């Protein structure tokens, strides 16, 4: 069976900027996850992750599924609807995928089993050409993992022990406008401390705590304080601002600078120490302030941020 036509080259290049993982296979899959309806996705297998797109031309993935710790693969058939499916049992969920043809499901299983089990499966009904492709993928994945191990071994503790420490990309240098606050707290700060700045970098929502968000205040002749929020995704390549046309930048400071530049300096980062100084001054007076006080990790649990995070998704941040 012929391989599915790939996504347009421009789209492929844009997606490749979001992750360093190599692309092994791609095509349309119908995917059903827990508590969600079955949805058709253009799906890429990169490394041991499935990246899901709403259509072939979407640049930023909608979701991803990590197969690294997959426990089992089982076939699922429907005689009535004449489709073939596969059940992937992961540590925390079951993922049902299906295709229109049995041959397609068999090929997806072949690629998935190869990168997860690190061997070419010999129990599938695949053609010699397909088996050659799987062997090529196995060689690439073996090389990729060896490079990862080598990179980790180069990051040893100063005393030379085998204990690894996080690289500088895992612990980014924080811009001065970073505040460890929730979405609602950021909106309150920006509304009530107008003279100090109009842009805050803060933690993002969800379980992936390495993500961030930008909260800004815009003033116009119609609305005095319009608060907007933008998601910033941490990737192997740096940080991606989720817009209709995603912007990929190397550092969080580059993200902040991008917003300032795109608005021609209208946005001013709200500097941490300036905000804290203003709060301390307010405590010296008799009148209390309701503005959120200090940067406090206890204030921003992932559950709080997940509940609050609804983001703008526009073509420009102007």
C-alpha positions in Angstrom: 0.0 0.0 0.0 1.3 3.5 -0.9 2.2 5.8 1.9 -0.2 8.6 2.6 0.6 11.9 0.9 2.6 14.1 3.4 1.6 17.5 4.6 2.7 20.5 2.4 6.4 21.2 2.7 5.9 24.6 4.3 3.7 23.1 7.0 6.2 20.4 7.6 9.0 22.9 8.1 6.9 24.9 10.5 6.0 21.9 12.6 9.6 20.7 12.7 10.4 24.0 14.5 8.1 23.0 17.4 10.0 19.8 18.2 13.4 18.1 17.5 11.7 14.7 17.3 12.1 13.1 13.9 9.0 12.3 11.8 8.6 8.6 11.2 5.0 8.2 9.9 1.9 10.3 9.2 -1.7 10.0 8.0 -5.3 10.4 9.1 -6.5 8.5 12.2 -9.8 8.5 14.0 -8.9 8.7 17.7 -11.1 8.1 20.7 -9.8 9.0 24.2 -11.5 8.8 27.6 -14.4 11.2 28.1 -14.0 12.5 24.6 -15.8 11.8 21.3 -14.0 10.1 18.4 -12.3 12.7 16.3 -10.5 12.5 12.9 -6.9 13.9 13.1 -4.0 14.3 10.8 -1.5 12.4 13.0 2.3 12.4 13.0 4.4 9.8 14.8 7.5 11.7 15.9 9.9 9.7 18.2 7.5 7.9 20.6 4.8 10.7 20.5 1.7 11.0 18.4 1.1 14.7 17.4 -2.5 15.4 16.5 -3.7 18.1 14.1 -7.2 19.0 13.1 -6.3 18.9 9.5 -3.3 18.4 7.2 -2.5 22.1 7.0 -2.7 23.1 10.7 0.7 24.3 11.8 0.4 24.0 15.6 -0.6 20.5 17.0 -3.9 20.3 18.9 -2.8 17.5 21.3 -0.2 14.8 21.6 0.0 11.3 23.0 3.2 9.9 24.6 3.6 6.2 23.8 6.9 5.7 25.6 5.4 3.6 28.4 2.7 1.8 26.3 1.7 -1.5 27.9 0.0 -3.3 25.1 -1.6 -3.1 21.6 -4.7 -5.0 20.6 -6.8 -5.2 17.5 -10.5 -4.1 17.4 -12.8 -5.0 14.6 -16.3 -3.8 13.5 -18.0 -6.2 11.1 -21.0 -3.9 10.8 -19.1 -0.8 9.8 -16.2 -2.6 8.1 -13.4 -0.7 9.9 -10.3 -1.8 11.7 -9.2 -0.3 15.0 -6.3 -0.6 17.4 -6.4 -0.2 21.2 -3.3 1.3 22.7 -3.1 0.7 26.5 -1.0 3.3 28.2 -0.2 3.8 31.8 -3.1 6.2 32.5 -5.5 5.7 29.7 -6.7 3.6 26.7 -6.5 5.2 23.3 -8.6 3.8 20.5 -7.4 4.5 17.0 -8.9 3.3 13.7 -8.4 3.5 10.0 -10.6 2.8 6.9 -8.4 -0.1 5.8 -7.0 -3.1 7.6 -3.7 -2.5 5.8 -3.4 1.0 7.2 -4.1 -0.1 10.8 -1.4 -2.8 10.4 1.2 -0.3 9.2 0.4 2.1 12.1 0.9 -0.8 14.5 4.2 -1.6 12.8 5.6 1.9 13.3 4.3 2.2 16.8 5.6 -1.1 18.0 9.0 -0.5 16.4 9.6 2.8 18.2 8.2 1.6 21.6 9.6 -1.9 21.7 12.8 -1.0 19.8 12.5 -3.9 17.4 10.8 -4.6 14.1 7.7 -6.7 14.8 7.5 -10.0 13.0 3.9 -10.9 13.7 2.3 -8.3 11.4 1.2 -8.8 7.8 3.5 -6.3 6.2 5.2 -6.2 2.8 9.0 -6.4 2.3 9.1 -2.7 1.5 7.2 -1.8 4.7 9.6 -3.9 6.8 12.6 -2.1 5.2 11.0 1.2 6.3 10.5 0.0 9.8 14.2 -1.1 9.9 15.2 2.4 8.9 13.0 3.9 11.6 14.5 1.5 14.2 18.0 2.6 13.2 17.1 6.3 13.5 15.3 5.9 16.8 18.2 3.9 18.2 20.6 6.7 17.2 18.3 9.4 18.6 18.1 7.6 22.0 21.8 7.1 22.1 22.3 10.8 21.5 19.9 11.6 24.3 21.8 9.3 26.7 25.1 11.0 25.7 23.7 14.4 26.3 22.5 13.5 29.7 25.8 12.0 30.6 27.5 15.3 29.8 25.4 17.0 32.4 27.0 15.6 35.6 27.2 17.2 39.0 30.2 19.4 39.7 31.7 16.7 41.9 31.8 14.3 39.0 29.1 12.0 40.3 26.5 10.3 38.1 23.7 12.4 39.5 22.2 14.5 36.7 21.3 18.1 37.0 18.8 20.0 34.9 20.2 21.9 31.9 19.7 25.6 31.6 16.9 25.0 29.1 14.9 23.3 31.9 15.4 26.1 34.3 15.1 29.2 32.1 16.4 32.6 33.1 13.3 34.4 34.1 12.6 37.9 32.7 12.0 40.6 35.4 8.3 40.7 34.5 7.7 37.1 35.6 5.1 36.8 38.4 4.1 33.4 39.9 0.3 34.3 39.9 -2.9 32.9 38.4 -4.8 34.3 35.4 -7.2 36.1 37.7 -4.5 37.5 39.9 -2.6 38.8 36.8 -5.7 40.5 35.6 -6.2 42.2 39.0 -2.5 43.4 39.1 -2.6 44.8 35.6 -5.9 46.6 36.3 -4.9 48.2 39.6 -1.2 49.0 39.0 -1.6 50.7 35.6 1.4 53.0 36.1 3.9 50.1 36.6 3.4 48.2 33.4 1.0 46.4 31.1 2.6 42.9 30.6 3.1 40.0 32.9 4.8 36.7 32.2 3.3 34.0 34.5 3.0 30.2 34.8 0.8 28.4 32.3 -2.0 26.0 33.1 -2.4 22.2 33.1 -0.2 19.4 34.1 2.7 20.5 31.9 4.1 23.1 34.3 6.9 24.1 32.0 4.5 26.1 29.9 3.9 29.8 30.5 1.4 32.5 29.6 1.5 36.2 28.8 -1.1 38.5 30.3 -1.5 42.0 28.9 -3.6 45.1 29.4 -4.8 47.2 26.5 -6.4 50.6 26.8 -8.6 52.1 24.1 -11.1 54.9 23.7 -13.9 52.4 24.3 -12.4 50.1 27.0 -10.1 51.4 29.7 -8.6 48.1 30.7 -9.0 45.1 28.3 -7.1 42.1 29.6 -5.9 39.4 27.2 -4.0 36.2 27.7 -1.7 34.3 25.4 -0.3 30.7 25.9 3.4 30.1 25.6 4.4 26.5 25.0 7.8 25.1 26.0 9.3 22.9 23.2 12.7 21.4 22.3 13.3 24.4 20.1 12.5 27.1 22.7 9.1 28.7 23.3 6.1 28.9 21.0 3.5 31.7 21.3 0.2 30.2 20.3 -1.2 32.4 17.7 -3.0 31.6 14.4 0.5 31.8 13.0 2.7 30.4 15.9 5.8 32.4 16.7 8.8 30.3 17.8 11.5 32.0 19.9 14.5 30.8 21.8 14.1 32.3 25.3 11.3 33.7 27.5 13.0 37.1 27.3 12.6 36.9 23.5 8.9 36.2 24.1 8.5 39.3 26.2 10.5 41.4 23.7 8.3 40.1 20.8 5.2 41.5 22.4 6.9 44.9 23.1 8.2 45.1 19.6 5.0 44.1 17.9 3.1 46.8 19.8 5.8 49.4 19.1 6.5 49.8 22.8 2.9 50.3 23.8 3.2 47.3 26.1 5.5 47.8 29.1 6.7 44.8 31.2 5.6 45.0 34.8 8.9 44.5 36.7 8.8 42.3 39.7 10.8 44.4 42.2 8.9 47.6 41.2 5.6 45.9 41.9 6.7 44.5 45.3 8.1 47.9 46.3 4.7 49.5 45.5 3.0 46.8 47.6 5.3 47.4 50.6 4.7 51.1 50.4 0.9 50.5 50.5 1.2 48.5 53.7 2.9 51.5 55.4 -0.3 53.5 55.1 -3.5 53.0 56.9 -5.5 52.0 53.8 -5.2 48.4 52.8 -4.9 47.4 49.1 -6.8 44.5 47.5 -4.1 44.0 44.9 -2.4 40.6 45.1 0.6 40.9 47.3 3.7 38.8 46.8 4.8 36.3 44.3 3.8 33.1 46.1 4.1 29.5 44.6 1.3 28.4 47.0 -1.1 30.6 45.1 -0.7 28.9 41.8 -1.4 25.2 41.8 -1.7 23.5 38.4 -5.4 22.8 39.2 -6.1 26.5 39.6 -4.4 27.5 36.4 -6.1 24.7 34.4 -9.5 26.0 35.5 -8.7 29.6 34.6 -6.7 29.2 31.4 -8.7 30.4 28.4 -6.4 32.1 26.0 -6.6 34.5 23.1 -5.7 33.0 19.7 -5.3 35.8 17.2 -3.0 36.5 14.3 -1.3 39.5 16.0 -0.8 40.7 19.5 -1.1 44.4 18.5 
